[in-house]
Amino acid sequence: MDASVEIGVGAEKILIASPGNNLSVGGLFVHSTDLPPGGPVHIRISGHGFFEADGEIRNCDTREGGTGIEFAPLSAESREALDDLIEDLTRRGLPAA
């Protein structure tokens, strides 16, 4: 995925701009190990439009160099934005699950 990802952890905002993050309908893998496992987060992905959702950090793997985040149940509007983002990534030949 080539879009930047903003992760809100409490009042702190972490911007992850490096490409290679992976997005799916159930969650997100980001190339950062600076996130606290088990904690709630707020995700914002900018690109062609934007997608926002709440989620929870499920794992942090220093060998893989990243963190897995599971989305909380999405509203219809958020789900549509996610579907649009995945469709755009797929159309441009970028990996999205």
GROMACS elastic network, one bead per residue, 0.5 to 0.9 nm:
[ bonds ]
;  ai    aj funct       b0    kb
    1     4     6  0.84231   500
    1    19     6  0.58449   500
    1    20     6  0.52982   500
    1    21     6  0.52748   500
    1    22     6  0.58323   500
    1    23     6  0.70468   500
    1    89     6  0.69492   500
    1    94     6  0.62015   500
    1    95     6  0.65194   500
    1    96     6  0.70242   500
    2    17     6  0.81316   500
    2    18     6  0.75633   500
    2    20     6  0.66380   500
    2    21     6  0.74570   500
    2    47     6  0.82211   500
    2    89     6  0.83509   500
    2    94     6  0.79094   500
    3    17     6  0.71363   500
    3    18     6  0.83379   500
    3    19     6  0.70528   500
    3    21     6  0.83857   500
    3    45     6  0.65576   500
    3    46     6  0.59075   500
    3    47     6  0.53083   500
    3    48     6  0.85886   500
    4    15     6  0.70790   500
    4    16     6  0.58535   500
    4    18     6  0.70873   500
    4    19     6  0.76482   500
    4    21     6  0.88027   500
    4    44     6  0.85125   500
    4    45     6  0.59919   500
    4    46     6  0.58720   500
    4    47     6  0.72733   500
    5    14     6  0.82276   500
    5    15     6  0.58762   500
    5    16     6  0.51398   500
    5    17     6  0.63362   500
    5    18     6  0.87560   500
    5    21     6  0.85047   500
    5    30     6  0.80878   500
    5    43     6  0.70324   500
    5    44     6  0.58914   500
    5    46     6  0.67092   500
    6    13     6  0.65538   500
    6    14     6  0.56194   500
    6    16     6  0.61875   500
    6    17     6  0.83711   500
    6    42     6  0.80645   500
    6    43     6  0.58010   500
    6    44     6  0.50899   500
    6    45     6  0.63164   500
    6    46     6  0.82108   500
    7    12     6  0.82543   500
    7    13     6  0.56449   500
    7    14     6  0.50900   500
    7    15     6  0.64041   500
    7    16     6  0.77567   500
    7    35     6  0.89209   500
    7    41     6  0.64052   500
    7    42     6  0.56930   500
    7    44     6  0.65986   500
    7    45     6  0.87975   500
    8    11     6  0.67481   500
    8    12     6  0.57174   500
    8    14     6  0.63285   500
    8    15     6  0.87992   500
    8    40     6  0.87070   500
    8    41     6  0.53907   500
    8    43     6  0.63322   500
    8    44     6  0.82634   500
    9    12     6  0.52349   500
    9    13     6  0.62827   500
    9    14     6  0.77711   500
    9    35     6  0.80038   500
    9    36     6  0.85769   500
    9    39     6  0.77755   500
    9    40     6  0.68831   500
    9    41     6  0.50169   500
    9    42     6  0.67665   500
   10    13     6  0.79610   500
   10    40     6  0.80972   500
   10    41     6  0.72794   500
   10    42     6  0.84692   500
   14    34     6  0.89717   500
   14    35     6  0.88988   500
   16    19     6  0.85380   500
   16    21     6  0.87723   500
   16    30     6  0.74574   500
   16    31     6  0.74639   500
   16    32     6  0.73817   500
   17    21     6  0.89961   500
   18    21     6  0.73757   500
   18    30     6  0.87468   500
   18    31     6  0.73290   500
   19    22     6  0.89422   500
   19    31     6  0.84208   500
   20    29     6  0.89350   500
   20    30     6  0.77855   500
   20    31     6  0.73960   500
   20    95     6  0.86965   500
   21    28     6  0.73796   500
   21    29     6  0.56269   500
   21    31     6  0.60578   500
   21    66     6  0.87561   500
   22    27     6  0.85570   500
   22    28     6  0.57067   500
   22    30     6  0.66218   500
   22    31     6  0.88940   500
   22    95     6  0.72868   500
   22    96     6  0.62191   500
   22    97     6  0.75926   500
   23    26     6  0.81363   500
   23    27     6  0.61971   500
   23    29     6  0.64829   500
   23    30     6  0.86365   500
   23    86     6  0.75507   500
   23    95     6  0.82087   500
   23    96     6  0.54148   500
   23    97     6  0.62758   500
   24    27     6  0.53588   500
   24    28     6  0.61892   500
   24    29     6  0.87135   500
   24    82     6  0.85643   500
   24    86     6  0.75074   500
   24    96     6  0.60183   500
   25    28     6  0.83623   500
   25    71     6  0.82639   500
   25    79     6  0.82242   500
   25    82     6  0.71697   500
   25    83     6  0.76108   500
   25    86     6  0.82638   500
   25    97     6  0.73087   500
   26    69     6  0.86395   500
   26    70     6  0.59986   500
   26    71     6  0.57874   500
   26    72     6  0.85141   500
   27    55     6  0.79551   500
   27    68     6  0.73488   500
   27    69     6  0.54767   500
   27    72     6  0.86783   500
   28    67     6  0.82168   500
   28    68     6  0.59091   500
   28    69     6  0.51774   500
   28    70     6  0.65648   500
   28    71     6  0.77151   500
   29    32     6  0.88014   500
   29    66     6  0.66442   500
   29    67     6  0.55621   500
   29    69     6  0.62157   500
   29    70     6  0.88474   500
   30    33     6  0.84328   500
   30    65     6  0.84932   500
   30    66     6  0.54187   500
   30    67     6  0.54556   500
   30    68     6  0.67053   500
   30    69     6  0.80550   500
   31    64     6  0.82684   500
   31    65     6  0.57456   500
   31    67     6  0.65505   500
   32    35     6  0.70728   500
   32    60     6  0.83881   500
   32    62     6  0.86928   500
   32    65     6  0.62565   500
   32    67     6  0.60606   500
   33    36     6  0.82434   500
   33    60     6  0.60906   500
   33    61     6  0.70968   500
   33    62     6  0.63734   500
   33    65     6  0.62207   500
   33    66     6  0.51565   500
   33    67     6  0.59531   500
   34    60     6  0.86019   500
   34    66     6  0.86131   500
   34    67     6  0.84486   500
   35    39     6  0.82657   500
   35    57     6  0.76680   500
   35    60     6  0.75472   500
   35    67     6  0.72575   500
   36    39     6  0.59634   500
   36    40     6  0.89565   500
   36    57     6  0.72064   500
   36    59     6  0.88955   500
   36    60     6  0.79448   500
   37    40     6  0.88467   500
   37    56     6  0.82400   500
   37    57     6  0.52711   500
   37    58     6  0.62000   500
   37    59     6  0.58438   500
   37    60     6  0.62808   500
   37    67     6  0.83275   500
   38    56     6  0.62434   500
   38    58     6  0.57577   500
   38    59     6  0.74751   500
   39    55     6  0.85637   500
   39    56     6  0.56317   500
   39    57     6  0.55380   500
   39    58     6  0.81695   500
   40    54     6  0.73233   500
   40    55     6  0.57887   500
   40    57     6  0.64512   500
   41    53     6  0.85677   500
   41    54     6  0.58038   500
   41    55     6  0.52562   500
   41    56     6  0.57024   500
   41    57     6  0.71476   500
   41    69     6  0.84085   500
   42    52     6  0.73556   500
   42    53     6  0.58668   500
   42    55     6  0.61257   500
   42    56     6  0.83993   500
   43    51     6  0.78632   500
   43    52     6  0.54563   500
   43    53     6  0.52535   500
   43    54     6  0.59880   500
   43    55     6  0.71688   500
   43    71     6  0.87511   500
   44    50     6  0.69588   500
   44    51     6  0.56221   500
   44    53     6  0.67335   500
   44    54     6  0.88948   500
   45    49     6  0.85550   500
   45    50     6  0.54699   500
   45    51     6  0.51589   500
   45    52     6  0.64979   500
   46    49     6  0.63434   500
   46    51     6  0.67780   500
   46    52     6  0.89006   500
   47    50     6  0.59488   500
   47    51     6  0.86680   500
   47    85     6  0.80956   500
   48    84     6  0.89040   500
   48    85     6  0.72699   500
   48    88     6  0.78412   500
   49    81     6  0.79016   500
   49    84     6  0.87579   500
   49    85     6  0.78537   500
   50    81     6  0.69452   500
   50    82     6  0.83814   500
   50    85     6  0.77722   500
   51    78     6  0.64468   500
   51    79     6  0.86045   500
   51    80     6  0.89846   500
   51    81     6  0.55339   500
   51    82     6  0.59884   500
   51    85     6  0.75717   500
   52    78     6  0.65283   500
   52    81     6  0.82458   500
   52    82     6  0.84144   500
   53    71     6  0.66924   500
   53    72     6  0.71699   500
   53    73     6  0.85546   500
   53    74     6  0.68618   500
   53    75     6  0.86932   500
   53    78     6  0.68824   500
   54    70     6  0.86719   500
   54    71     6  0.60405   500
   54    72     6  0.55317   500
   54    73     6  0.81766   500
   54    74     6  0.81514   500
   55    69     6  0.63028   500
   55    70     6  0.53801   500
   55    73     6  0.84262   500
   56    68     6  0.86187   500
   56    69     6  0.55077   500
   56    70     6  0.54125   500
   56    71     6  0.65923   500
   56    72     6  0.71508   500
   57    60     6  0.77425   500
   57    67     6  0.71321   500
   57    68     6  0.60221   500
   57    70     6  0.64195   500
   57    71     6  0.89517   500
   58    67     6  0.76021   500
   58    68     6  0.55673   500
   58    69     6  0.54833   500
   58    70     6  0.64340   500
   59    66     6  0.85049   500
   59    67     6  0.56562   500
   59    68     6  0.51972   500
   59    69     6  0.72643   500
   60    64     6  0.84970   500
   60    65     6  0.80037   500
   60    66     6  0.59507   500
   60    68     6  0.63827   500
   61    64     6  0.53472   500
   61    65     6  0.59270   500
   61    66     6  0.55699   500
   61    67     6  0.61553   500
   61    68     6  0.82912   500
   62    66     6  0.63224   500
   62    67     6  0.83505   500
   63    66     6  0.79906   500
   64    67     6  0.83610   500
   71    74     6  0.73470   500
   74    77     6  0.78604   500
   74    78     6  0.57050   500
   74    79     6  0.57171   500
   75    78     6  0.51511   500
   75    79     6  0.60845   500
   75    80     6  0.85532   500
   76    79     6  0.51122   500
   76    80     6  0.61596   500
   76    81     6  0.86714   500
   77    80     6  0.51900   500
   77    81     6  0.62946   500
   77    82     6  0.86941   500
   78    81     6  0.50326   500
   78    82     6  0.61212   500
   78    83     6  0.85653   500
   79    82     6  0.50262   500
   79    83     6  0.61042   500
   79    84     6  0.85470   500
   80    83     6  0.50568   500
   80    84     6  0.61301   500
   80    85     6  0.85971   500
   81    84     6  0.50539   500
   81    85     6  0.61596   500
   81    86     6  0.86737   500
   82    85     6  0.50426   500
   82    86     6  0.61618   500
   82    87     6  0.84696   500
   83    86     6  0.51795   500
   83    87     6  0.60318   500
   83    88     6  0.85473   500
   84    87     6  0.50338   500
   84    88     6  0.61090   500
   84    89     6  0.86504   500
   85    88     6  0.50760   500
   85    89     6  0.62193   500
   85    90     6  0.85899   500
   86    89     6  0.50898   500
   86    90     6  0.60811   500
   86    91     6  0.85098   500
   86    95     6  0.88418   500
   86    96     6  0.61372   500
   86    97     6  0.79178   500
   87    90     6  0.51033   500
   87    91     6  0.60308   500
   87    92     6  0.85996   500
   87    96     6  0.85873   500
   88    91     6  0.50999   500
   88    92     6  0.62428   500
   88    93     6  0.86982   500
   88    94     6  0.86610   500
   89    92     6  0.52219   500
   89    93     6  0.63342   500
   89    94     6  0.51092   500
   89    95     6  0.68356   500
   89    96     6  0.65528   500
   90    93     6  0.50405   500
   90    94     6  0.55208   500
   90    95     6  0.64825   500
   90    96     6  0.64589   500
   91    94     6  0.75873   500
   93    96     6  0.89891   500
